[in-house]
Amino acid sequence: MHTAGRAAQQHSGFSTGKSVTPALASARAPTVEPKVVVLGLAKSGTSSLYEFFKCGGEMTISHGTCRGGGFCGPLFRRASESGLPLFQTSGGHYSVFTQLDYTPLSKQSPWYCYWPQVELLPQMAREAPSATFVLNFRSAHSWVKSITDWHLSDGTTQRYQLQFCNITGMPHGQASDAELEAFYDGHIARVQEFFRSHRSLKLLEIDIESDGVGDRLARGFAPAFNISASCWGVHNSRQTHPARYRMRDNVKGRDAL
């Protein structure tokens, strides 16, 4: 079973960043059991999955932020370290979670990361045994290229941010393309192996680069969700956010990663 052996990190921003991790709710706070939990990593179609459910009329979607407007990653980490239920204390009323991981948003953000789908999969599965878990993925080569090219408003890239992270299985520092690809493929393999060992759980695997993704999603989520295949599209891509990719040519002193 995959554990969070490297997850414990010491960062001053973790305990004081109220805008990032608001106070945890009571374990008895009203909640609903999650129906969908996305396990794929950022830049693997998570925004497209959010738009898919939004298009289908689902109103209780969490995409990066959870209870109280705090980021899901830090909230899930605090709940786990406090021995509290993850979804009940962090997720609140959300029934669909399309992105759980937290990575710093800029150079000014607290420099820590937390990816619950990497660190807390067994606990999430225990708490949501009836949910449909989604493993969305693309080729590792495409993922590395995407995190290298995707820029935030301050000019940093997602790849630049990851060198400061301490995520289980991820090389620390300026990792090579091959090391990042191995991490990405390793995450996919671990999730697949976990669900092979837990046959009662439901896993829907989606290769976002394949044909017929909308049809596969529509069939996979029926009858719980009556969403048309036409709701699937591509978001947060070079086509939908070209400025995010053009920025790389205009940023001076960009870290050569």
N, C-alpha and C positions, 0 to 999 in steps of 0.2 A: 504494500500500500504506500502511495506517495505521501510523504510527510513534509512539513515545512521546516526542515532542519536549519535552513539559512535565513528563515524569515525574520527572526528577532533582530531588530535594528534599533540603534540608539540615535535619535535625531531630536534636536530641541524643538523643532516645529511640530512634532507629533502631539505633544501634550498641551501645547499652547495655541495651536492653530484652530481657534473656535470656528472660523468660517469653513474649515476643512472637516473638522470632526466635532459637531455639536454634541451636547450631552446625550448619552444613550437614553432611549426611552425605557420605561419599565418593562420588564419581561411579561407583564400582564396587559400591556397595551393592546388595543384592538388590532387585529391583523387578518390577513387572508393567506391561505396556503398558496404558494407560487404555482402557476400553471406552466410557465415556460422559464427556463434558466439557460441563458446563452453562455457557453463555455469557451468559445473561440476568442482569440486575442484581438486587440485593437488593430485596425487596418486589415481585418479579415471579413469585412461585410457586416460589422455590428451596426453601423449607421443605417445600412440598407435594411437590416432586419427591423430596426426601430421604425423606419418609414413604412415597412410592410405592415406591421401591426397597427400603426397609426392610420394608414390608409384603410385598413379593415374595420376601423371604428373602435378599436380597443383604447380605452381612456386611462387605464391604470398601468402605464409603462414607466419603468425606471431605466434611464439611459445614462449611467455614470453617477447620478445623484440619487440619494435615498432619503430617509426620514429627516425632516428638518432642513432639507437643502444641502446637507453634507454629502461629501463624496462617498460612494458605496465602499470602495476599497478600505479606507481608514476606519469606517464605521464597522465593517465586518471584522476587521482585525481587532478592534477594541472589544467587540462582543465576544469574539473567540477567546481573547486573553482574559476576559472577565467571567468566562464560563456561562455566558448567556446565549440564548437561541439567536442564530444569525439573522434570519429573515424577520422574526418577530420584533427584535429590538432595533434592527437597522432598516429593514425594508418597509415596514408599516403596511399600508394598504395596497401596495403594488402586486399585481398578479403576473406581470411579465418583466423580466430583467434582461435587457439586451446588451448591457455592458457593465461589468462589475469592477474591472481593474482601474486603479488610479496610478497615473504617472504625472510628475510635475507639469504644470501648464506653462511655465515660463521660468526664467532664471530667478525670479523673485519668489517662486513657489517654494514651500518646504521641500527640501531635497530628500524625500523618501518615496518609495513606491510600495504598493501592495496590490497583488493580483489574486483575489480569492479563488478564481477558477484553477489556479496553480497550487495554492497553499491549502485550500479548505474543501476540496472536492468531496472527500468522504463525509464530512460533517454536513455539507449542503445536501448531499444525497439522503442522509438519514432524516433530515428535517423536511424534505420535500419528496417523499417516496412516490407520489402520484404525478409529479411534474413531468413534462417533456423537456429533456435536456437537449440542447442543440450544440453540436460540434461543427461550427462553420470554419472553413479553412480554404486556403489557396496554396499554390506552390510556394515552398520556402523561399525560393529565389525571388518571386514576385513580392513576397512580404518584406524581405530585406530591402528591396529596391523602394518599396512604398514608404517604409519608415525612414529611409535615407532621404527621400525627396520631400516628405511632408513637413512643411514649416509652420511654426506658430508665429504669432504677431511680432514677437521679439527677435525673430530670425533664427532661433534654435530649431533643431529638428527633433523628431521623436527618437531617432537613433542617438543623437547627442545626449538626450535625457537618460537613455537607458544605461549609459556607462556609469551613472551614479547609483543605479539601482542594486538592490541585494535580493534578487528573486531566485528562489530555488531552481537550480539547473541552468541559470543564465551566467555566462562568464562575466566577471567584474572588469570594469575598465573598457578600453577601446577594443571591443571584440572584432574579429575578422568576419567577413561575409560567411565563411564556412562555419564559424562558431555560432553565429546567430541562426543560420539555417539549421544547424544541429539542434539548437535549443527549441526552435519552432517545431521541427519534426518530432522531437522528443515529447513535447507537450501533447501533440496529437496522439502519439503512440500510447502515452500514459493514460489519457482519457479513454481511448479505445479498450485498453487492457482492463481498466477499472470496470467498465460496463460489461465486458465479457465475463468478468468474475461476479457480476451482480445482475443476473438475468432478469430479475423482477423489475428493474428500472428501465425506463424508455429513453433511448438515445436516437436522435435524428441527425444523421451526418449530412452536411451540405458542402459540396465543393462549389464555391461561388464562381469559379471560372468555367464551370461546365454548362452545358445547355439544359434548358428545362428546369431551372432552379425554382421559378415561380410555381410551376405545376407540382413539383415535389413538396414545396412548402405548403401549398393549399391542401394537398392530400394528407400530408403528415400531421397537420393541425386540425383536420376535420375529425369528429363533428364539434369539438370544443370551440373552435373558431371557424366561422363561415367567411373566409377571406378569399377573394378572387386571386388567381395567379397573376393577373395584371397588376397587382399591387407591388410586385417585386420590381425593383429598379436598382440602379447603382448610384450610391451617394458617397460624399467625401472622397471623390476620385479626381484624377487629373481632369476629367471631362466636366465634372460639376463644380470643382473649385480650382480652376487653372491658376489663380493668383497664388495659391499656396505652393504651387510647384514652380512658378516663374520666379518667386521670391529668391530661390537659391542662386540665381544669377546676379541678384542685386545686393546680397548680403556680403559686406566686407569682413574679412577675417573669419570666415566660416570655417569651423573645424573640419579638417579634411578626413572624413570618415568614409 
